[in-house]
């Protein structure tokens, strides 16, 4: 594509994206297609000859767009609602154009150094001490995997050279998390060669927080059995309910037991920059590592996950490997991003985060996070006052877990499942679900920049209509 053609098409796309961001609510939030419908409209083979961008974009609008679930829709209340904001989208645009490969400082000095500066900005906004060093990965699953790899590097002698297989002198190692912790912890222990049986899930209390007494008992029991505690994963903002583990107690226990503490604050960590949650990460300041995802609740387009580690030297010792063709004579102060993980190639993810933070400023970010939490508390108050619904968990941040009051057991679950189905079928709202204490629970998550009180009220209206219809149909 020659520069003038690119200019023309880029202007057209910019206009389309601006219109989309201004009125994404004109689309049904949940894609209304059947499995295989998109694929059936696409040819089985790549085109033999090049096609015009007009033809490609026409098929984007005709085939692809109807199969899009609109995460940027103000009625998106499922999972953790997110926003790809304007400045972040522009950052992605520039990043794609520059096409940086930031494996070495030399291959992209700006990408390497901007990442360090931007993550220090974020670190200070969420009040983490300067002893931590940050690095950007794609998702919290990968951030947590690297944190646990660092814990393994510190705990297992010569694991880098000799691995773990066939080493009878090592015995078994244990990782601990609560029964509310994200499933990526399971995948991490599988991939690290610890085995899923090495993950011990600690029961949570009536507010879905890890029980420190049960954690202490589990660690002591394992030590008596010859099992070596390797790491504890505490959560600030759990996936189902956004519960907050007692990190202060857990941190004290980990220090006493000399066990690596990783804090999963992927969703809620950014709330520490607000006035009401300025002490949220105080206890986490003594942790060994912590993850926070700007792509979840800091208006940065997916993907962008930040791992902060107090022992980045340990992480580097686990992964640093420099083949001859990448060896350089750069100054010793240079830090190469490829040394901080399994990836060699590195995207210029810091650019979009930097642009988001500069566009909104600290005050703008705080204001929007606080507003989302206000809307969640407002919605929770409607649930509490309702005769049709009951709240199932506290609302520390911007997620509300609740359920239609119906007959218990399978009948009640069936009605609640029907409520979710009816609301999502409206096209105006998308909500998700979880299970709490064995019961089907509805989740409403607020996190989109374009979501207003009007959208939250509309969701409440749809829910109340759906519970009447679901009960009647049942």
C-alpha positions as CSV (number, residue, x, y, z in Angstrom):
1,X,0.0,0.0,0.0
2,X,1.6,3.3,-1.1
3,X,1.7,6.2,1.4
4,X,-1.2,8.1,-0.2
5,X,-3.5,5.1,-0.3
6,X,-2.6,4.4,3.3
7,X,-3.4,8.1,4.2
8,X,-6.8,7.8,2.5
9,X,-7.7,4.5,4.2
10,X,-6.4,5.5,7.6
11,X,-8.5,8.6,7.5
12,X,-11.5,6.5,6.7
13,X,-10.8,4.1,9.5
14,X,-10.2,7.0,11.9
15,X,-13.7,8.4,11.0
16,X,-15.2,4.9,11.5
17,X,-13.5,4.4,14.9
18,X,-14.5,7.8,16.1
19,X,-18.2,7.1,15.1
20,X,-17.9,3.7,16.8
21,X,-16.6,5.1,20.1
22,X,-19.3,7.9,20.0
23,X,-22.2,5.5,19.5
24,X,-21.2,1.8,20.2
25,X,-24.5,1.4,21.9
26,X,-26.2,1.2,18.5
27,X,-24.9,-2.4,18.2
28,X,-26.2,-5.3,20.3
29,X,-23.6,-5.7,23.0
30,X,-23.6,-9.5,22.7
31,X,-22.9,-10.9,19.2
32,X,-26.1,-12.4,17.8
33,X,-24.6,-15.2,15.7
34,X,-24.7,-19.0,15.8
35,X,-21.5,-21.1,16.1
36,X,-19.9,-21.4,12.7
37,X,-21.9,-18.5,11.1
38,X,-18.9,-16.2,10.6
39,X,-16.7,-19.0,9.4
40,X,-19.3,-20.2,6.9
41,X,-19.2,-16.8,5.2
42,X,-15.4,-16.8,4.6
43,X,-13.6,-18.6,1.8
44,X,-11.7,-21.8,2.6
45,X,-8.5,-20.5,0.9
46,X,-6.6,-17.3,0.9
47,X,-7.2,-15.1,-2.2
48,X,-5.0,-16.0,-5.2
49,X,-4.5,-12.3,-6.0
50,X,-4.6,-9.2,-3.8
51,X,-7.9,-7.5,-3.2
52,X,-8.7,-3.8,-2.7
53,X,-9.1,-2.4,0.8
54,X,-12.7,-1.4,-0.2
55,X,-13.5,-5.1,-0.6
56,X,-11.7,-6.1,2.7
57,X,-13.5,-3.4,4.7
58,X,-16.8,-4.2,3.2
59,X,-16.4,-7.8,4.4
60,X,-15.3,-6.5,7.8
61,X,-18.6,-4.7,8.1
62,X,-20.8,-7.4,6.5
63,X,-19.2,-10.5,8.1
64,X,-16.9,-9.7,11.0
65,X,-18.8,-6.9,12.8
66,X,-22.0,-8.9,13.4
67,X,-19.8,-11.5,15.2
68,X,-18.3,-9.0,17.5
69,X,-19.1,-8.8,21.2
70,X,-18.8,-5.2,22.0
71,X,-16.6,-4.8,25.1
72,X,-16.6,-1.0,24.4
73,X,-20.4,-0.9,24.8
74,X,-21.7,1.1,27.8
75,X,-24.1,-1.8,28.6
76,X,-21.2,-4.3,28.9
77,X,-21.4,-5.4,32.5
78,X,-19.9,-8.9,32.2
79,X,-16.7,-10.3,33.5
80,X,-14.5,-7.2,34.3
81,X,-16.0,-4.5,32.1
82,X,-13.2,-2.6,30.3
83,X,-12.6,0.3,27.9
84,X,-10.2,0.7,25.1
85,X,-10.0,4.5,25.4
86,X,-9.2,6.9,22.6
87,X,-5.7,7.8,23.6
88,X,-4.9,4.1,24.1
89,X,-6.2,3.2,20.7
90,X,-4.1,5.9,19.2
91,X,-1.1,4.5,21.1
92,X,-1.8,1.1,19.5
93,X,-2.0,2.7,16.1
94,X,1.4,4.3,16.5
95,X,2.9,1.2,18.0
96,X,1.8,-0.9,15.0
97,X,3.2,1.7,12.6
98,X,6.6,1.8,14.4
99,X,6.6,-2.0,14.7
100,X,9.1,-2.1,17.5
101,X,10.8,-5.3,18.6
102,X,11.9,-4.4,22.1
103,X,13.8,-7.5,23.1
104,X,17.1,-5.5,23.6
105,X,17.7,-1.9,24.6
106,X,19.5,-1.6,21.3
107,X,16.6,-2.8,19.2
108,X,14.4,-0.1,20.8
109,X,15.9,2.2,23.3
110,X,12.7,4.3,23.5
111,X,10.4,1.2,24.1
112,X,12.7,-0.1,26.8
113,X,13.1,3.2,28.7
114,X,9.5,4.4,28.3
115,X,8.3,1.1,29.8
116,X,10.5,1.7,32.9
117,X,9.4,5.3,33.3
118,X,5.7,4.6,32.7
119,X,5.6,1.7,35.2
120,X,7.3,3.9,37.8
121,X,4.5,6.5,37.3
122,X,1.9,3.8,37.8
123,X,3.8,2.3,40.7
124,X,3.8,5.6,42.6
125,X,0.2,6.3,41.8
126,X,-0.8,3.0,43.4
127,X,1.6,3.7,46.3
128,X,4.0,0.8,45.8
129,X,7.5,1.4,47.2
130,X,10.4,2.1,44.8
131,X,12.0,-1.2,45.7
132,X,9.7,-2.9,43.2
133,X,10.7,-3.0,39.5
134,X,8.0,-3.4,36.8
135,X,7.8,-5.2,33.5
136,X,4.9,-5.5,31.1
137,X,3.5,-8.8,29.9
138,X,0.3,-9.5,28.0
139,X,-2.0,-10.9,30.7
140,X,-2.1,-11.6,34.4
141,X,-1.9,-15.3,33.7
142,X,1.6,-14.7,32.2
143,X,2.6,-12.2,34.9
144,X,1.7,-14.7,37.6
145,X,3.5,-17.5,35.8
146,X,6.7,-15.5,35.8
147,X,6.2,-14.6,39.5
148,X,5.9,-18.2,40.5
149,X,8.9,-19.1,38.2
150,X,10.9,-16.6,40.2
151,X,9.7,-18.2,43.5
152,X,10.7,-21.6,42.1
153,X,14.1,-20.2,41.1
154,X,14.7,-19.0,44.7
155,X,13.4,-22.1,46.4
156,X,14.6,-25.0,44.3
157,X,18.4,-25.4,44.1
158,X,19.8,-25.5,40.6
159,X,16.4,-25.7,39.0
160,X,17.5,-23.8,36.0
161,X,20.2,-26.2,35.1
162,X,18.9,-29.5,36.4
163,X,15.1,-29.0,36.4
164,X,13.0,-31.0,38.9
165,X,12.3,-34.3,37.2
166,X,14.0,-37.3,38.7
167,X,15.5,-35.4,41.7
168,X,14.4,-37.4,44.7
169,X,16.3,-35.1,47.0
170,X,13.8,-32.3,46.3
171,X,10.6,-33.8,47.5
172,X,7.3,-32.0,46.8
173,X,6.7,-28.3,46.7
174,X,3.5,-26.5,47.6
175,X,1.8,-23.3,46.3
176,X,-1.2,-22.0,48.3
177,X,-4.1,-19.8,47.2
178,X,-7.7,-19.4,48.3
179,X,-10.7,-21.3,46.8
180,X,-11.6,-18.0,45.1
181,X,-8.3,-17.5,43.3
182,X,-8.1,-17.3,39.5
183,X,-7.7,-20.5,37.5
184,X,-4.4,-19.2,36.0
185,X,-2.7,-20.3,39.2
186,X,-3.6,-23.9,38.4
187,X,-2.2,-23.5,34.9
188,X,1.0,-21.9,36.3
189,X,1.8,-24.9,38.6
190,X,1.1,-27.3,35.7
191,X,3.4,-25.5,33.3
192,X,6.2,-25.0,35.9
193,X,6.4,-28.8,36.4
194,X,5.1,-28.6,40.0
195,X,1.9,-30.5,39.1
196,X,-1.6,-29.5,39.9
197,X,-1.6,-31.6,43.0
198,X,1.0,-29.2,44.4
199,X,-1.6,-26.4,44.5
200,X,-3.4,-26.3,47.9
201,X,-6.6,-24.2,47.9
202,X,-7.3,-22.7,51.3
203,X,-10.9,-22.2,52.3
204,X,-12.4,-18.7,52.4
205,X,-14.6,-17.1,55.0
206,X,-18.1,-15.8,54.7
207,X,-16.9,-12.8,52.8
208,X,-14.9,-14.9,50.4
209,X,-11.5,-14.0,51.8
210,X,-8.7,-16.5,52.4
211,X,-8.6,-17.7,56.0
212,X,-5.2,-17.0,57.5
213,X,-5.7,-19.6,60.2
214,X,-6.3,-22.3,57.6
215,X,-3.3,-21.1,55.6
216,X,-1.1,-21.3,58.7
217,X,-2.4,-24.8,59.5
218,X,-1.8,-26.0,55.9
219,X,1.8,-24.7,55.8
220,X,2.6,-26.3,59.2
221,X,1.0,-29.6,58.2
222,X,2.9,-29.7,54.9
223,X,6.2,-29.0,56.6
224,X,5.6,-31.8,59.0
225,X,5.0,-34.1,56.0
226,X,8.2,-33.1,54.3
227,X,6.5,-30.8,51.7
228,X,8.3,-27.5,51.1
229,X,6.1,-24.4,50.9
230,X,7.1,-22.4,47.8
231,X,4.7,-19.5,47.4
232,X,1.4,-18.1,48.5
233,X,-0.9,-16.2,46.1
234,X,-3.1,-13.6,47.9
235,X,-5.8,-11.7,46.0
236,X,-7.0,-8.1,46.1
237,X,-10.1,-8.2,44.0
238,X,-11.0,-11.8,43.4
239,X,-12.5,-12.9,40.0
240,X,-16.0,-13.8,41.2
241,X,-16.7,-11.3,44.0
242,X,-13.7,-8.9,44.1
243,X,-13.0,-10.0,47.7
244,X,-9.9,-8.8,49.4
245,X,-7.7,-11.3,51.2
246,X,-6.2,-10.2,54.6
247,X,-2.9,-9.5,52.9
248,X,-1.4,-8.0,56.1
249,X,-1.9,-11.2,58.0
250,X,-0.8,-13.3,55.1
251,X,2.4,-11.2,54.5
252,X,3.3,-11.6,58.2
253,X,2.9,-15.3,57.9
254,X,4.9,-15.6,54.7
255,X,7.7,-13.6,56.3
256,X,7.8,-15.9,59.3
257,X,7.7,-19.0,57.1
258,X,10.1,-17.6,54.4
259,X,7.7,-18.2,51.6
260,X,7.3,-16.1,48.5
261,X,4.2,-13.9,48.5
262,X,2.6,-13.0,45.2
263,X,-0.4,-10.6,45.2
264,X,-3.0,-10.8,42.5
265,X,-4.3,-7.3,42.2
266,X,-4.9,-7.6,38.4
267,X,-8.4,-6.0,38.6
268,X,-8.5,-3.9,41.7
269,X,-4.9,-2.8,42.2
270,X,-5.5,0.5,40.4
271,X,-8.1,1.5,42.9
272,X,-5.2,2.2,45.3
273,X,-4.7,5.5,43.5
274,X,-8.1,6.8,44.7
275,X,-8.6,8.6,48.0
276,X,-11.0,6.0,49.4
277,X,-8.5,3.2,48.8
278,X,-5.2,4.9,49.3
279,X,-4.2,2.2,51.8
280,X,-5.3,-0.8,49.6
281,X,-1.8,-2.0,48.8
282,X,-0.1,-1.0,52.1
283,X,0.3,-4.6,53.2
284,X,1.2,-5.7,49.7
285,X,4.2,-3.4,49.9
286,X,6.1,-6.2,51.7
287,X,5.1,-8.8,49.1
288,X,7.7,-10.3,46.7
289,X,5.6,-9.7,43.6
290,X,2.3,-8.1,42.5
291,X,0.4,-8.0,39.3
292,X,-2.0,-5.2,38.1
293,X,-3.7,-5.1,34.7
294,X,-4.1,-1.6,33.1
295,X,-6.2,-3.3,30.4
296,X,-8.8,-4.3,33.1
297,X,-9.7,-1.0,34.8
298,X,-7.3,1.7,33.6
299,X,-8.8,2.2,30.1
300,X,-5.8,0.7,28.2
301,X,-6.7,-1.4,25.2
302,X,-6.1,-5.2,25.7
303,X,-3.5,-6.5,26.3
304,X,-1.3,-4.9,29.0
305,X,-0.4,-6.6,32.3
306,X,2.2,-5.3,34.7
307,X,4.2,-7.4,37.1
308,X,6.0,-5.6,39.9
309,X,8.7,-7.7,41.5
310,X,10.9,-6.9,44.5
311,X,13.5,-9.4,43.3
312,X,13.8,-8.8,39.6
313,X,17.3,-10.1,39.8
314,X,15.9,-13.5,40.7
315,X,13.5,-13.3,37.8
316,X,16.3,-12.4,35.4
317,X,18.4,-15.3,36.7
318,X,15.6,-17.6,35.9
319,X,15.2,-16.5,32.3
320,X,18.2,-14.5,31.1
321,X,19.8,-16.3,28.1
322,X,21.7,-14.4,25.5
323,X,22.6,-16.2,22.3
324,X,25.7,-15.1,20.4
325,X,23.7,-13.1,17.8
326,X,22.1,-11.0,20.5
327,X,25.2,-10.2,22.5
328,X,26.2,-6.5,22.5
329,X,28.7,-4.1,23.9
330,X,26.0,-1.8,25.3
331,X,26.8,-0.1,28.7
332,X,26.4,-2.3,31.8
333,X,23.5,-0.1,33.0
334,X,21.3,-1.2,30.1
335,X,18.5,-3.6,31.0
336,X,17.1,-5.8,28.2
337,X,13.4,-6.7,28.4
338,X,14.1,-10.1,26.9
339,X,15.8,-11.1,30.2
340,X,12.6,-10.8,32.2
341,X,10.7,-13.7,30.8
342,X,10.1,-16.5,28.4
343,X,9.4,-14.2,25.5
344,X,12.2,-13.0,23.3
345,X,10.1,-10.6,21.3
346,X,8.4,-7.6,23.1
347,X,5.7,-5.3,21.8
348,X,5.7,-1.6,22.5
349,X,2.9,-1.9,25.0
350,X,4.1,0.9,27.2
351,X,3.3,3.5,24.5
352,X,-0.5,3.2,24.9
353,X,-0.3,3.1,28.7
354,X,1.8,6.2,28.6
355,X,-0.6,8.0,26.4
356,X,-3.6,7.0,28.6
357,X,-1.9,8.2,31.7
358,X,-0.9,11.5,30.1
359,X,-4.4,12.1,28.6
360,X,-6.4,11.5,31.8
361,X,-3.8,12.6,34.3
362,X,-3.9,11.2,37.9
363,X,-7.0,13.2,38.8
364,X,-8.9,12.1,35.7
365,X,-8.1,8.4,36.4
366,X,-9.1,8.7,40.1
367,X,-12.4,10.5,39.2
368,X,-13.5,7.8,36.8
369,X,-12.6,4.9,39.1
370,X,-14.4,6.5,42.0
371,X,-17.5,7.0,39.8
372,X,-17.6,3.4,38.8
373,X,-17.5,2.4,42.5
374,X,-20.3,4.8,43.2
375,X,-22.4,3.3,40.5
376,X,-21.8,-0.2,41.9
377,X,-22.8,0.9,45.4
378,X,-25.9,2.5,44.0
379,X,-26.8,-0.7,42.1
380,X,-26.1,-2.7,45.3
381,X,-28.5,-0.5,47.3
382,X,-31.3,-1.3,44.8
383,X,-30.6,-5.0,45.2
384,X,-30.7,-4.6,49.0
385,X,-34.0,-2.8,48.9
386,X,-35.6,-5.2,46.5
387,X,-38.0,-8.0,47.3
388,X,-37.0,-9.8,44.1
389,X,-33.2,-10.0,44.5
390,X,-30.7,-10.6,47.2
391,X,-27.0,-9.6,47.4
392,X,-24.5,-12.5,47.9
393,X,-21.2,-10.7,48.6
394,X,-19.8,-7.4,49.7
395,X,-19.1,-4.7,47.1
396,X,-15.7,-3.3,47.8
397,X,-15.1,-2.1,44.2
398,X,-17.3,-2.0,41.1
399,X,-18.7,-5.6,40.9
400,X,-22.0,-6.7,42.4
401,X,-22.9,-10.3,43.0
402,X,-26.6,-11.0,43.5
403,X,-29.4,-13.4,42.7
404,X,-33.1,-13.5,42.2
405,X,-34.9,-14.7,45.3
406,X,-36.6,-18.0,44.3
407,X,-37.1,-21.5,45.5
408,X,-33.8,-23.1,46.5
409,X,-31.7,-25.8,44.8
410,X,-31.8,-26.5,41.2
411,X,-35.1,-24.6,40.7
412,X,-33.7,-21.4,42.0
413,X,-30.6,-21.8,39.8
414,X,-32.7,-22.5,36.7
415,X,-34.7,-19.3,37.3
416,X,-31.5,-17.2,37.7
417,X,-29.9,-18.7,34.6
418,X,-33.1,-17.8,32.7
419,X,-32.9,-14.2,34.0
420,X,-29.3,-13.9,32.7
421,X,-30.4,-15.3,29.3
422,X,-33.3,-13.0,29.0
423,X,-31.3,-9.9,29.9
424,X,-28.5,-10.7,27.5
425,X,-31.0,-11.5,24.8
426,X,-32.1,-7.8,24.9
427,X,-28.9,-6.7,23.2
428,X,-28.8,-3.7,25.5
429,X,-26.9,-5.3,28.3
430,X,-24.4,-8.2,28.8
431,X,-24.1,-9.7,32.3
432,X,-22.2,-12.8,33.5
433,X,-22.5,-15.3,36.3
434,X,-20.5,-17.3,38.8
435,X,-21.2,-19.8,41.6
436,X,-21.0,-18.7,45.3
437,X,-21.5,-21.3,48.1
438,X,-22.8,-23.7,45.5
439,X,-25.5,-21.3,44.1
440,X,-25.8,-19.7,40.8
441,X,-25.0,-16.0,41.1
442,X,-25.4,-13.0,38.7
443,X,-22.5,-10.6,38.3
444,X,-22.7,-7.0,37.2
445,X,-19.4,-5.4,36.6
446,X,-19.0,-1.6,36.0
447,X,-15.8,-0.4,34.4
448,X,-16.5,1.2,31.0
449,X,-15.8,4.9,30.5
450,X,-19.1,5.4,28.7
451,X,-21.3,3.7,31.3
452,X,-23.5,6.2,33.1
453,X,-26.1,5.9,35.8
454,X,-28.7,5.8,33.1
455,X,-27.1,2.6,31.7
456,X,-27.0,1.0,35.2
457,X,-30.7,1.9,35.8
458,X,-31.6,0.3,32.4
459,X,-29.8,-2.9,33.5
460,X,-31.8,-2.9,36.7
461,X,-35.1,-2.4,34.8
462,X,-34.3,-5.3,32.4
463,X,-33.4,-7.5,35.4
464,X,-36.6,-6.8,37.1
465,X,-38.6,-7.5,34.0
466,X,-36.6,-10.7,33.4
467,X,-37.2,-12.1,36.9
468,X,-41.0,-11.8,36.4
469,X,-40.9,-13.5,33.0
470,X,-38.4,-16.2,34.2
471,X,-40.6,-17.1,37.1
472,X,-43.7,-17.2,34.9
473,X,-42.0,-19.4,32.3
474,X,-40.7,-21.7,35.0
